């Protein structure tokens, strides 16, 4: 795709840019996140560009000054330290400030999991493409590393680039999740207290009802609020904690399975069996035989 991809910035005399194109190898294209184009740009004068229909994902970081990115019918004014994450099949427009042309660092990329990461980012970021990394300078460092990596055209450099792209995606999603946390610090502290409460008392029956009564949240609100903070609904966190306890008991004790069903807090034999079949692909007895050293 290196020679056929429409580049983000191609107006001669309007920008001073350094860009590196890359055509992924067969392994990278099938299995990794891979670079299509990466570079930096400094606008020499204000300009406006429009793109759409590219089989690519794009991350742009504003290194200095400001501009506007338009996606659909919505304008997003971005400045130094802001980043934008886009799916390039959708029409987008970027325009540098009229009085203060911007400086950018960007990467076009794709890969087997790129769409899933983009969808997760958009879900966590309330459907908005703009985010602010906790450490904006780290974004520029990652882009510089990607540019350096494109000088080599081998599998090792593609593996390293895949790791850097993954770091950039994780940075975007973590920033989105932080943005989506409750605005009041005390609210975030409440959900942390709920998490610790679950960790201490996961074995108890009716735990969700106890939490609803203790903290004054309706069940649906508790689930949604917990998910905003920790990325998982409260009811699923409780079940996950119980399932982890069941595995610990199977591995490190000789207690009968029936006893573990109750002690783990799962409390239902059918659910217990389904958790092991869905989560581990085997029965609890098989899990114990494979993982418990004392059995051998």
C-alpha positions as CSV (number, residue, x, y, z in Angstrom):
1,X,0.0,0.0,0.0
2,X,3.0,2.3,0.4
3,X,3.0,3.7,-3.2
4,X,-0.8,3.8,-3.6
5,X,-1.9,5.3,-0.3
6,X,-3.0,9.0,-0.7
7,X,-0.8,10.9,1.7
8,X,-2.2,13.2,4.3
9,X,0.0,16.2,3.4
10,X,1.1,16.6,-0.2
11,X,0.8,20.3,-1.1
12,X,4.2,21.4,-2.3
13,X,5.1,24.9,-1.0
14,X,2.4,24.9,1.6
15,X,4.1,22.6,4.1
16,X,7.5,21.5,5.1
17,X,7.1,17.8,5.8
18,X,9.2,14.7,6.4
19,X,7.4,11.5,5.6
20,X,8.3,7.8,5.3
21,X,6.1,5.3,3.4
22,X,6.1,1.6,4.2
23,X,4.8,-1.5,2.4
24,X,4.2,-4.2,5.0
25,X,5.5,-7.7,4.5
26,X,3.2,-10.7,4.4
27,X,3.5,-11.6,8.0
28,X,3.0,-8.0,9.2
29,X,0.0,-7.5,7.0
30,X,-1.7,-10.6,8.2
31,X,-0.8,-10.5,11.9
32,X,0.5,-7.1,13.1
33,X,-0.3,-3.5,13.3
34,X,1.8,-1.9,10.6
35,X,2.8,1.5,9.4
36,X,1.6,2.8,6.0
37,X,3.0,6.3,6.3
38,X,4.6,8.2,9.2
39,X,6.0,11.7,9.4
40,X,6.1,15.3,10.7
41,X,4.9,18.5,9.2
42,X,5.2,22.2,9.7
43,X,2.7,24.4,7.8
44,X,4.4,27.2,5.9
45,X,1.1,29.0,5.4
46,X,-2.6,28.3,6.3
47,X,-4.1,25.5,4.2
48,X,-7.1,23.1,4.1
49,X,-7.1,19.4,3.0
50,X,-9.9,16.9,2.6
51,X,-9.6,13.1,2.5
52,X,-12.0,10.1,2.5
53,X,-12.2,6.5,1.4
54,X,-8.7,5.5,2.6
55,X,-8.3,2.0,4.0
56,X,-6.3,3.3,6.8
57,X,-6.4,4.6,10.4
58,X,-4.7,7.9,11.3
59,X,-3.4,9.4,14.4
60,X,-2.4,13.1,14.4
61,X,-0.7,14.9,17.2
62,X,-0.4,18.7,17.4
63,X,3.1,19.7,18.3
64,X,2.6,23.4,18.3
65,X,0.0,26.1,17.7
66,X,-3.6,25.1,16.5
67,X,-6.0,24.2,13.8
68,X,-9.4,22.5,13.2
69,X,-10.3,18.9,12.3
70,X,-13.7,18.3,10.9
71,X,-15.3,14.9,10.9
72,X,-18.8,14.6,9.5
73,X,-20.5,17.9,10.4
74,X,-18.6,18.5,13.6
75,X,-15.6,20.8,13.9
76,X,-13.0,20.1,16.6
77,X,-10.6,22.9,17.4
78,X,-7.3,21.3,18.5
79,X,-4.1,22.8,19.9
80,X,-0.7,21.9,21.2
81,X,-0.7,18.6,23.0
82,X,-4.0,17.4,21.5
83,X,-4.3,14.2,19.4
84,X,-6.9,13.1,16.8
85,X,-7.7,9.4,16.0
86,X,-9.5,8.9,12.7
87,X,-10.9,6.1,10.5
88,X,-10.0,7.3,7.1
89,X,-12.8,5.7,5.2
90,X,-14.9,8.5,6.6
91,X,-14.6,12.0,5.2
92,X,-12.4,14.3,7.3
93,X,-11.0,17.8,6.8
94,X,-8.0,19.3,8.6
95,X,-7.2,23.0,8.5
96,X,-4.4,24.9,10.1
97,X,-4.9,28.1,11.9
98,X,-5.1,31.1,9.6
99,X,-2.8,33.3,11.7
100,X,-0.8,30.6,13.4
101,X,-0.1,27.6,11.1
102,X,0.5,24.4,13.1
103,X,3.1,21.7,13.4
104,X,2.0,18.0,13.4
105,X,3.3,14.5,13.8
106,X,1.2,11.7,12.3
107,X,1.0,8.1,11.4
108,X,-1.2,6.3,8.9
109,X,-1.5,2.6,9.9
110,X,-3.6,-0.5,9.6
111,X,-3.6,-4.1,10.8
112,X,-5.8,-7.1,11.8
113,X,-6.9,-5.5,15.1
114,X,-6.8,-1.8,14.1
115,X,-10.6,-1.5,13.7
116,X,-11.3,-3.1,17.1
117,X,-9.0,-0.7,18.8
118,X,-10.6,2.2,17.0
119,X,-14.1,1.1,18.0
120,X,-13.0,0.7,21.6
121,X,-11.4,4.1,21.6
122,X,-14.6,5.7,20.2
123,X,-16.8,3.9,22.7
124,X,-14.6,5.1,25.6
125,X,-14.3,8.6,24.2
126,X,-18.0,9.3,23.8
127,X,-17.7,9.0,20.0
128,X,-15.3,11.9,19.7
129,X,-12.0,11.7,17.8
130,X,-10.0,14.1,19.9
131,X,-8.0,13.1,23.0
132,X,-5.3,14.5,25.2
133,X,-2.4,12.1,26.2
134,X,-1.3,12.2,29.8
135,X,2.2,12.8,28.5
136,X,2.0,14.6,25.1
137,X,5.8,14.5,24.7
138,X,5.6,10.7,24.8
139,X,3.4,10.8,21.7
140,X,6.1,12.7,19.7
141,X,8.8,10.3,20.9
142,X,6.8,7.3,19.7
143,X,6.3,8.9,16.2
144,X,10.0,9.7,16.0
145,X,10.7,6.1,16.9
146,X,8.4,4.9,14.2
147,X,10.1,7.1,11.6
148,X,13.5,5.7,12.7
149,X,12.1,2.2,12.4
150,X,11.1,2.6,8.8
151,X,14.7,3.0,7.7
152,X,15.0,-0.8,8.0
153,X,12.8,-3.0,5.8
154,X,12.8,-6.3,7.7
155,X,10.6,-8.3,10.0
156,X,12.4,-7.1,13.2
157,X,11.6,-3.5,12.4
158,X,8.0,-4.4,11.7
159,X,7.7,-6.2,15.0
160,X,9.1,-3.2,16.8
161,X,6.8,-0.8,14.9
162,X,3.8,-3.0,15.8
163,X,4.7,-2.6,19.5
164,X,5.0,1.2,19.2
165,X,1.7,1.4,17.4
166,X,0.1,-0.7,20.1
167,X,1.6,1.7,22.7
168,X,0.0,4.6,20.8
169,X,-3.4,2.9,20.8
170,X,-3.2,2.0,24.5
171,X,-2.3,5.7,25.1
172,X,-5.4,6.8,23.2
173,X,-7.7,4.4,25.0
174,X,-6.3,5.1,28.5
175,X,-6.7,8.8,27.8
176,X,-10.3,8.2,26.7
177,X,-11.1,6.2,29.8
178,X,-9.6,8.9,32.0
179,X,-11.7,11.5,30.2
180,X,-14.8,9.4,30.7
181,X,-14.3,9.0,34.5
182,X,-16.8,10.9,36.8
183,X,-15.9,14.5,37.0
184,X,-16.0,14.7,40.8
185,X,-12.9,13.1,42.4
186,X,-15.0,11.9,45.3
187,X,-17.2,9.9,42.9
188,X,-14.2,8.1,41.5
189,X,-13.2,7.3,45.1
190,X,-16.6,5.8,45.7
191,X,-16.1,3.3,42.9
192,X,-12.6,2.5,44.1
193,X,-14.2,1.8,47.5
194,X,-16.8,-0.5,45.8
195,X,-14.0,-2.4,44.1
196,X,-12.2,-3.0,47.3
197,X,-15.5,-4.0,49.0
198,X,-16.0,-6.6,46.3
199,X,-12.4,-7.9,46.7
200,X,-13.0,-8.3,50.4
201,X,-16.5,-9.8,50.3
202,X,-16.9,-11.5,46.9
203,X,-17.9,-14.7,48.6
204,X,-21.1,-13.3,50.0
205,X,-24.5,-14.0,48.5
206,X,-26.5,-11.0,47.4
207,X,-23.4,-8.9,47.1
208,X,-24.8,-6.6,44.4
209,X,-27.9,-5.9,46.5
210,X,-25.7,-5.1,49.5
211,X,-23.7,-2.7,47.4
212,X,-26.8,-1.0,46.0
213,X,-28.0,-0.5,49.6
214,X,-24.7,0.5,51.1
215,X,-23.7,3.1,48.4
216,X,-27.1,4.3,47.3
217,X,-26.7,3.5,43.5
218,X,-29.4,1.8,41.5
219,X,-27.9,-1.4,40.0
220,X,-27.9,-0.1,36.4
221,X,-26.1,3.1,37.5
222,X,-23.6,1.1,39.6
223,X,-22.8,-1.0,36.6
224,X,-22.4,1.9,34.2
225,X,-20.4,4.0,36.6
226,X,-18.0,1.1,37.4
227,X,-17.5,0.5,33.7
228,X,-16.5,4.1,33.1
229,X,-13.9,3.9,35.8
230,X,-12.6,0.3,35.3
231,X,-13.8,-0.7,31.8
232,X,-16.0,-3.6,33.1
233,X,-19.5,-3.6,34.6
234,X,-19.7,-4.2,38.3
235,X,-21.7,-7.4,38.0
236,X,-19.1,-8.8,35.6
237,X,-16.3,-7.7,37.9
238,X,-17.9,-9.6,40.8
239,X,-18.3,-12.8,38.7
240,X,-14.8,-12.5,37.4
241,X,-13.4,-12.1,41.0
242,X,-15.4,-15.2,42.0
243,X,-14.1,-17.2,39.0
244,X,-10.5,-16.2,39.8
245,X,-11.1,-17.4,43.4
246,X,-12.4,-20.7,42.1
247,X,-9.3,-21.3,40.0
248,X,-7.1,-20.4,43.0
249,X,-8.9,-22.9,45.2
250,X,-8.6,-25.6,42.5
251,X,-4.9,-25.1,42.0
252,X,-3.7,-24.6,45.6
253,X,-6.1,-26.7,47.7
254,X,-7.5,-30.2,47.7
255,X,-11.0,-29.1,48.5
256,X,-13.8,-30.9,46.6
257,X,-15.3,-29.1,43.7
258,X,-18.7,-28.9,45.4
259,X,-17.1,-27.0,48.3
260,X,-15.3,-24.7,45.9
261,X,-18.5,-23.8,44.2
262,X,-19.8,-22.3,47.5
263,X,-16.5,-20.9,48.9
264,X,-15.7,-19.0,45.7
265,X,-19.1,-17.3,45.9
266,X,-20.4,-18.6,42.6
267,X,-22.9,-20.8,44.5
268,X,-24.4,-22.4,41.4
269,X,-23.1,-25.7,39.9
270,X,-24.4,-25.0,36.4
271,X,-22.9,-21.6,36.3
272,X,-19.7,-22.9,37.7
273,X,-19.4,-25.5,34.9
274,X,-20.3,-23.0,32.3
275,X,-17.7,-20.5,33.5
276,X,-14.9,-23.1,33.2
277,X,-16.1,-24.4,29.8
278,X,-16.4,-20.8,28.4
279,X,-13.5,-19.3,30.1
280,X,-10.9,-22.1,30.1
281,X,-12.3,-24.5,27.5
282,X,-12.4,-27.4,30.0
283,X,-14.1,-28.7,33.1
284,X,-13.0,-27.7,36.6
285,X,-11.6,-31.2,37.2
286,X,-9.6,-30.9,34.0
287,X,-8.3,-27.5,35.0
288,X,-7.1,-28.9,38.4
289,X,-5.3,-31.8,36.7
290,X,-3.5,-29.5,34.3
291,X,-2.6,-26.7,36.7
292,X,-2.4,-28.0,40.2
293,X,1.2,-29.2,41.0
294,X,0.1,-31.2,44.0
295,X,-2.0,-33.5,41.8
296,X,1.1,-34.6,39.9
